Amino acid sequence: MPNTIYDIAKAADVSIATVSRVFNDSDSVKKSTRDKILKIADEMGYHPHVYAQSLASKKRNRIMMLVPVVSNYYLTEILKGVQDGMSKYNFELNIVNINQQHSPFQQVEKILKKRWAEGYLTVSLHFSDAELKKLKKYGSPISLIDDHSEHFDSFSFDNCTGAYLATKHLLSKGYKRIAVLSANEHSIPIVERLNGYKKALKDFDIPFSDKLILKGDISAFDGFSEQSGYEAMIKALEMSPPPDACFSTSDIKAVGAQKAMREHKITVPLISFDNIPVAEYIGLSTIEQPMYDMGLQATKKLVKRIQNNDQRFSISNEIFEPNLIIRESSNPQISKSFEV
């Protein structure tokens, strides 16, 4: 049976209340007594559970991260930043999967009503202004990641400019028939990235064709998956005439696209979006999205609001700028375009 707070109090010859005050960082315990209790606790292998402490202090000491999916490389990078942002504080992180098929807003509203945490991080949920205004009335500190709002602190990315830079890079190499390996066209990131793509085409006097917007048949993860990228590239390879370059709307899709090219023994100049760690190892040109920094800054701001217990200080909306990373996949000296 594991040791308890009662065992520590007995071994230290102090009251249970004294042990509790030590674990709750109270200043009312002498340093010598505090050191003695902590030494005994360490020898016994006892560490106070954050949730148990929160019950005693009537605080939850919990941050809840609300996400549309959990098995996703994009979210993994954000999570690293969130965890580092929390590392210096006595908070427990809970990750809750919000089902995109069953009213995400109602799910989040239900969680806020129950006050399960002291603060919340939402990732890529993209609620309307009216919905966010309704959430604000619950008075819970919230940081939005991959979204923008005047009602909450938000940490987003300039998708339009990122897609513009990616498309412009291919156009500047002389490619004119550029296919987009797209995801769910109704998702906000895709809407914004397609706007950037169209803007670059316009600046180079190249007409837009919706026939060059290609999706996979797999809808899981909103189409941001290896399989979806593979299927979209297969469609590109089967076009007549084919595209002479491709813009993938995520690195994960590009991984699948590269598999399709290997199978067909054809290399198409390719640029992508995100710059997840694997992109460097497969030579993928891409738009760098600072997912780690978004998670880190959103968490730091959320902790600050929780600790100050004041929702009145000004809302901050940080928009991260894109960075173009050039590697082998878009290099015309290495990649072989289709013969048109």
ABEGO torsion letter per residue (X at the ends): XBBBAAAAAAAAGBBAAAAAAAAAGBAABBAAAAAAAAAAAAAAGBBBBAAAAAAAAGBAGBBBBBBABABBAAAAAAAAAAAAAAAABBBBBBBBBBBAABGAAAAAAAAAAAGABABBBBBGAGBBAAAAAAAAAAGBBBBBBGBBBAABBBBBBBAAAAAAAAAAAAAAAGBABBBBBBBBAABAAAAAAAAAAAAAAAAAGBBBBAAABBBBABABGGGBBAAAAAAAAAAAAABOBBBABBBBABAAAAAAAAAAAAAAGBBBBBBBBGGBAAAAAAGBBBBBBBAAAAAAAAAAAAAAAAAAGBAABBBBBBBBBBBBBBBAAABAAABBBBBX
